[in-house]
Amino acid sequence: MLVSHPDGQFRRTFHHHEDRMTHLDVCFRYRRQPGIEQMRAIDSMREVYGIRRIAFNEQEKTVSVEYDASRLSEAVVAGLLRHAGLDIEQKVALA
């Protein structure tokens, strides 16, 4: 981030936001295997600020998402998956 100082100069400052994030995982079961278009849309979810990781388990038909709970809610994550075309049916309890 560039910050203006009283002397009129701009200086780059760095802030570490990692320590202020609350990372949570949520896992959903889906009905149909996503196609190429759904996978592209899901891949673009990685650009959403707060989405950290998306992982599929094809055998169990689940998708887990690690996200920053200070930025997003579980309901928003589910909505993003649905908007991408994934047919999620239920939340799966994580062990």
Long-range contacts (C-beta under 8 A, 24 or more apart in sequence): 20-70, 21-68, 21-70, 21-71, 22-68, 22-69, 22-70, 23-52, 23-66, 23-67, 23-68, 23-69, 24-66, 24-67, 24-68, 24-69, 24-74, 25-64, 25-65, 25-66, 25-67, 25-94, 26-64, 26-65, 26-67, 26-74, 26-77, 26-78, 26-91, 26-94, 27-62, 27-63, 27-64, 27-65, 27-91, 27-92, 27-93, 27-94, 28-62, 28-63, 28-64, 28-78, 28-81, 28-86, 28-88, 28-89, 28-90, 28-91, 28-92, 29-60, 29-61, 29-62, 29-88, 29-89, 29-90, 29-91, 29-92, 30-61, 30-62, 30-63, 30-86, 30-87, 30-88, 30-89, 31-61, 31-87, 31-88, 31-89, 32-87, 33-58, 33-61, 34-85, 34-86, 35-85, 37-85, 38-84, 38-85, 38-86, 41-83, 41-84, 41-85, 42-81, 42-84, 42-85, 42-86, 44-84, 45-80, 45-81, 45-84, 48-72, 48-80, 51-77, 51-80, 62-92, 63-88, 64-94
